[in-house]
Amino acid sequence: METVIEITGQVNGNFKLRSACCTTECTDIKKHFQNFTLVFKTKKDAVKALSEAYQYLKSDKEDWEASIGSYLRGYSLNYDASRAKIIS
């Protein structure tokens, strides 16, 4: 079943989340106002991409803390004023 990660918010955060979440297993669709939709073949792939994006972003502790980032496993990743959210 296809699963979508929808990225919305401010431009810089959207591009940072997109580059962190995008894998070879997804289709990238650009929306209005620099928002993005990433379409994955399975929910497992989407959750994995979000988890890896979180680990990548958190590896730079200083930037992660300054951006007030948060992560809810299998649901969403917030970075700065942007959000990547899984939609089934």
C-alpha positions as CSV (number, residue, x, y, z in Angstrom):
1,M,0.0,0.0,0.0
2,E,1.4,3.4,-1.0
3,T,2.4,5.7,1.8
4,V,3.0,9.4,1.5
5,I,5.3,11.7,3.5
6,E,4.1,15.3,3.2
7,I,6.6,18.1,3.9
8,T,5.3,21.5,4.7
9,G,6.5,24.7,6.4
10,Q,9.3,27.2,5.7
11,V,11.4,26.9,2.6
12,N,14.8,26.2,4.1
13,G,13.5,23.5,6.5
14,N,11.5,21.9,3.7
15,F,14.5,21.5,1.5
16,K,16.6,20.1,4.5
17,L,13.8,17.6,5.3
18,R,13.4,16.6,1.7
19,S,17.1,16.0,1.2
20,A,17.2,13.9,4.4
21,C,14.1,11.8,3.7
22,C,14.3,11.3,-0.1
23,T,15.6,7.8,-1.0
24,T,15.8,5.9,-4.3
25,E,12.6,4.0,-3.3
26,C,10.4,7.1,-3.4
27,T,8.8,9.4,-6.0
28,D,9.4,13.1,-5.3
29,I,6.5,15.5,-6.1
30,K,6.9,19.3,-5.7
31,K,3.8,21.1,-4.5
32,H,2.9,24.8,-4.1
33,F,5.0,27.1,-1.9
34,Q,8.0,24.8,-1.9
35,N,6.2,22.0,-0.2
36,F,6.9,18.4,-1.2
37,T,5.2,15.0,-1.3
38,L,7.3,11.8,-1.2
39,V,5.5,8.7,-2.3
40,F,6.8,5.3,-1.0
41,K,5.6,1.8,-2.1
42,T,5.1,0.6,1.5
43,K,4.7,2.2,4.9
44,K,7.7,0.3,6.1
45,D,9.9,2.2,3.6
46,A,8.4,5.6,4.6
47,V,8.9,4.9,8.4
48,K,12.5,3.8,7.6
49,A,13.2,7.0,5.6
50,L,11.8,9.2,8.3
51,S,13.9,7.3,11.0
52,E,17.1,7.7,8.9
53,A,16.3,11.4,8.3
54,Y,16.0,11.9,12.1
55,Q,19.3,10.1,12.8
56,Y,21.0,12.2,10.1
57,L,19.6,15.5,11.4
58,K,20.3,14.7,15.0
59,S,23.9,13.8,14.3
60,D,24.6,17.5,14.2
61,K,23.6,18.1,17.8
62,E,24.1,21.9,17.9
63,D,22.0,22.4,14.8
64,W,19.3,20.0,16.0
65,E,18.9,21.7,19.3
66,A,18.9,25.2,17.7
67,S,16.1,24.1,15.3
68,I,14.0,22.8,18.2
69,G,13.6,19.5,16.3
70,S,11.3,16.7,17.4
71,Y,10.5,13.2,16.2
72,L,7.5,10.8,16.7
73,R,8.5,7.4,15.4
74,G,6.2,6.3,12.5
75,Y,4.4,9.6,12.4
76,S,6.3,12.9,12.0
77,L,9.6,14.7,12.1
78,N,9.8,18.4,12.9
79,Y,12.8,20.5,12.0
80,D,12.9,24.3,12.5
81,A,9.5,25.5,11.2
82,S,8.9,22.5,8.9
83,R,7.2,19.2,9.3
84,A,7.5,15.8,7.5
85,K,4.4,13.8,8.3
86,I,3.4,10.3,7.2
87,I,0.0,10.0,5.6
88,S,-1.3,6.5,4.9
